[in-house]
Amino acid sequence: MANRAYKFRIYPNGEQKILFAKTFGCVRMVYNHWLDRKIRQYEENKTNVTYTICAKEMAAMKKTEEYGFLKEVDSIALQQSLRHLDMAFQNFFKQLKTGFPRFKSKKRNKNSYSTVCINGNITISNGYLKLPKIGQVRLKQHRIIPEEYRLKSVTVSQTPSGKYYASILFEYEDQVQEREMQKFLGMDFSMHELYRDSNGKEPAYPKYYRNAEKKYRWGRMSLYRIMDFLWEKMFLRSWVSMAA
């Protein structure tokens, strides 16, 4: 199986823009909250808080009055934020060059969130993209998506200028089509030429180095002849002046 992503511009209405803003903020808050939780846990007893523990804590947090607003946005997007945080920690401990995970800032980081297609909760049809909690968003689809492609996930982002985009990831079966061979051609390395094929043909090798070497040799010989002539002429002039 192989993956391919398409990025399309979307045009949400006023109510959908408010929901996007809430989702961006909740995803950022979840990421920062459990990043702080992981840091404190590691400083206290050198242990890591796994994704499963974080997901259970978030489910319990949603039931509280203080964090009840988390129910207003896509729950899968919040889970994906925890997965991205867990992956960032794993990459840091595997390769220190990746750097320690940083807190997300509203000003420094781009507004975005990712959600996964489960049981047809995300669809594309008739110029609209259906997203969980958001509903049907107008989509500018400038590319045709093959019917055999299966939608996997969507990443919604907002640029600083206020434009919205959806990067949609598809999965498809990457198979090489078998074709019946009609002609065969064998090729072998040749010391004199680049190669020789099974039909006895050789490529017209340009021989840049050999031709340049030949020109250099002839040029050097011509230069020596000129120098000999000049030296001989100077020698005769000196004898004529001495005889006079």
N, C-alpha and C positions, 0 to 999 in steps of 0.2 A: 504494500500500500504506500502511496505517496500523498503529499499534502501540497496544496496551492492556495494562496491567499489573493483576494481581490479587495481593493480599497475603493469605496464609493462615497460620494458626498451625500449626506442626508439633510433634510429640511424639516426639523421638528417645529411644531406650533408652540404657542406661548406656554400652555400647560405642560407639554413635554419637555420644554427647556427647563422648567422648574424642577421636574422629576430628574432630569439629567444632572442638574446642579446638586440636588440632594444625594444622588447616587455617588457622584464624584466625592462629595464631602464625607459620606459614610464610609466609602472604601478607604479613603485616606485616614480617617479616624481609626478604623479597625486595624489598619497596618501599623500606625504609630502606637496604638494602645498595646498591642501584643508584642511589638518590638521592645517597648519599655519593659513589658512583663518578662520577656526572654532575657533581657540584660540583667534585670534584678535577680532573676532565678539563678543565672550563671554566676553572678557575683557572690551570692549567698552560699550555694553548695556545689557549684561547678557542674550542674546538670542542665539539660536542655528541655524546654517545654515543647512537646511534639504537636503536630498539626491536630491530632485527634483531641488532645486536651484543650487546645485553643478553640476548636469547633464546639466542644461541649460547654466551655465557659461562655462563648458567644451566644449559644442557644439559651442559656440561663440568663444572660444579660438582657436579651430581648424581652423577657417576661417582666423586667423591672420597669417602674414608671419613669425612671431617669433616662433609660436607653430604649424606651418603647418606639422611638422614631426610626429605629433600624428596621422595623417591620414594613415601613413604607416603601422600601427600595427592594431591588432584586436580591433575594437571599443567596443565589448562586454567585452573584458578583462579590458578595462579602466573603463567601467561602474561597473564591479564587484569589482574593486579596491575601487571605491566610496562607494559601498554597504558595503564592509568589514569595511571601515572607519566609516560609519554611525552606523554599528552594534557594533563596538568597543566603540563608544561614548555612545550608549544606555546601553550596559553592564556595563560601568563605573558608570553611574548615578543610575542604578538599584542595582548593587553590587560593592561597593567601593573596595572590596578585589581584583577585577580583575585588578585594576591599570589603570592609565591614559594612553591613546594611545601614543605610542612613534614613533618618526620619524624613517623611515626605512633607514638603512645604507647599502651601497654596500658591505662593509666588514663584518658587523655584522649579517645581515639577509641573508637567503637563497634566491637564485634567483628562483622565481616562479611566476606564474600567473594562473588565473582560467578563463575559458570561458564556456558558456552555449550552449547547443544544441538547435538550433532554425531552423525549416524548413529543417532539414537534412543537416545542414552545417558541422556536425561532423559525420563521419561514420568509421566503421572498416570493412575491407574486404581484403582478400587475403594477409594477413600479412602486411597491411598498415593502418595507422591512418590518416584520412583526417581532417585537422585543418584549421580554417579560416585564410587567408592571408599566411599560411605556405604551404598548399598543402598536398600532400601525403608523410607521414613520415614512414620509415620502422619500423615495430613493432615486437618485440619478444613476441609473444602470447603463454605463457606456460599453459594457462588454457582455457577450452572451455566455452564460454558464451552461456547460454540457449537462444533459439530463442525468448522466450516470454519476455526477459529482454528489457527494453526501456532505451536508453542512455540519460542521463540528463545533465551531465557536465564533464569537463576534467580539471585537474590541472597539468600543465607542470612544472617540477622542474629540476634544475641542481645542482649536488653535487659539492663540492669544488674540487674534482678530475676530473671534466669535464664530468661526465656521465649524461645522460638525462633520465628522467622517466616521464611517464604519468599515473596519478591516475584517473581512469575513474569510474564515479559514474553511477549506473544503478538503475532503478526503476522496481519493479515487484509486482505482486499481491500475497500477502501472505495469502493463504487460507488453512485452516486445512481440510484435506480430511476426509469426513464422512465415517465411517465404521459401518457395522451392528454388534452389540454386540452378541456374541455367548455364552459366559460364564460370570457368575456374581459371585462375591465373596464379602461377607460382612465381615468387621473387626470391633472388639469392644475391648476397653481397658479392661485389666484384672489386678486385684490387685495382683494375685500370679505370673502371667507371663506377658510378654510384651503385648500380645494381644491374642484374640481367634477369629478365623474366623467362618463363617457361617456353615462350615462343622465340627466344633467341634475340629479343630486342634489347637495346641499351639506350638509356636516356642521353640526350644531347647535353652532356655536362659542360657548363660554360668555361671552366678552367681559368678562372680569373687570376689565380695566383701564378699559374704557369705562363700565361700570356704576359702578365706584368713582369715576371722574372725575365722573360725573353726580351721584352722592350728595354728593361734596365740593363741587360747585358750588352745589347747593341748600342745603347746610348753611352755606356761606359767606354766601349771600344772606340766609338766615334770621338769621344772626349780625349782619349789617349792619343789618337791620331792627330788631332788638332794641337794638343800640347807638344807632341814631338815635332810637328811642323814649325810651331812658334819658336821652340828652343833651337831648332836647326837654323831658322832664319836669324835669330839673335846671334848665334855663334858665327854665322857668315858675316854679319854686319861688323862684329867685333874684329874679325880677321882683316876685313877690308880697311877698317879705320886704322888698324895697327900697321898695315902695309903702306898706307898713304903717309 
